[in-house]
């Protein structure tokens, strides 16, 4: 099972919508077991190292440098409601197979 974090500025409305989009994207890419948590950037930045994958708005990706250095896959999203973008960015990341093998 992969652990996924979805993080936005306040951790309420947008991150909840991002969570639902991430779940749909993961299902359509063939993931069967995953847990998606959504939160504010302040919590996300400090807990990201506990996850396999992080989705966040593109303009906040630099906040997750520490997690990236520790091997967490961090993907910045421009349109946080776009299922095709979530899927495309995940496929382009080169981490799709690694994550499916967890």
N, C-alpha and C positions, 0 to 999 in steps of 0.2 A: 504494500500500500504506500502511495506517495502522500506526503504532507505538503499541502499548498497553502500559501499565505497570499491574501489579496489585501492591499493596503492603499488607502487614499488619505487625503488631508485630515478629515474629521473622523473617519471610521464609522459613519452611519449610513446615509443614503447611497452615496456613490459606491462605496465599497460593498454594500449589500447587492447592488445591481451588478457590480463586477463579479462578485462571488457566483451569482446565478449564471452569468455569461461564461465564466471559467468552467463551471460544472457542466454546462451544455457542451462546451468545446471539448473538454476532456472525454466525455461520453462519446461524442461523435468521432473522436480519434481512437477509440477502442479501449480507453482506460476503464477498468471495472471497479477497482478499489482505490479510492482516494478520499482524503479528508480536506475540505477547504475551510479555512478560517478567515474572517475579514476583520480588519481593525484600522485604527488611525495610524498615521505614519510614525508618531512617537512610540507607540507600542511595537509596530512593525520593525522599526530600525533596531530595537533592542532584542527582539525575539527571532528575527529572520534566520539566524544560524541554526535554529531548531527545525527548519523546513527544508524540503528538497527543491521547491520551486516557489518563486515569488513573482506575482504580477503587481505592477504599480503603474500609475500614470507616467508617461515618458519623461516629463519634466522633473520627476522625483527620483529617478533611477540612481543618481549619484549618492543618495542617502544610504544605499545598500552596498557600498563598496566593500565594507568589512565582511559582509556575508558572502559576496562574490569571491573575495580572497580565500574564503574557507570552503569554497566549492558549491555554494548554493547557486542554482540557476535563477537569475533575475531577468525578467522580461518587462520592458517598458511598453506601455500601450498608449497609442494616440487617441483612439476612439474607444473609451472604456465600456461601451455597450455593443461593440462589434464582435460577434462570434467569429466571423471570417478572419478578422485581424488577430484575435487570440490564437486561432488555429494556425494561421500563416506564420506568425511570429514564433510559435512553439516549433513548428516544422522547420523553419529557417534557423533556429537556434542550434541545431545539431544535437540536441539533448533528448529528442523524442524517444529513441530506442533505449538510452540509458535509464530514463524515467520509467519506461514500460517494463524494464527488467527488475524494478525494485519490488 
